[in-house]
């Protein structure tokens, strides 16, 4: 499956150069409802789900992808207002499609009392449900375990056969040059398609710039 990841220019080029993506920590995601999407008035139940979130945060992280790269809102929010870039990957690792909902999930305390398919299904539901206003992201998630912490304190997902870089799309307002991309890709360049984006002329889409002379 081809999936896309948006970045600003600095980190985009660094990630290409180092062949990796930063793994986001669950506790640091920009939506405070993340992994706490259960509706309950019970304080003890809310604590229980917070403990679940805290435990997941210690065990694993999340790498977020989108099913497409054409949405200008994503370029605006995650690619430094169209000055960054978007990386396209062929992803064969297990991913989970996000479900967008108008209402919060029902608490299912009975399923959390023991391990098993019901508990796993409820945890997956919590991991992959977001408020419907986030639906423009068309998101897929990968949940890698936290291993081999980098000296910077971060965790990274290495490019490999399961997450293989195939496209580099440079934003419409980006100053990233062809040489910048080529130097970052190095020997990987023969396997990766690179091109500049532009704004569509007749729709609210971001599309490929087919005039190569407009990208130096």
Buried (B, 14 or more C-beta within 10 A) or exposed (E): EEBBBBBBBEBBBBBBEEBBBBBBBBEEBEEEEBBBBBEBEEEEBBEBBEEBBEEBBEEBBBBBBBBBBBBBEBBBBBBBBBBBBBBBBBBEBEBBEBEBBEEBBEBBBEBBEEEEEBBEEBBEBBBBBBBEEBEEBBBBBBBBEBEEEEEEEEBBBEBEEBBBBBBBBBBBBBEBEBEBBEEBBEEBBEEBEBBBBBBEEEEEBBBEBEEEEEBE
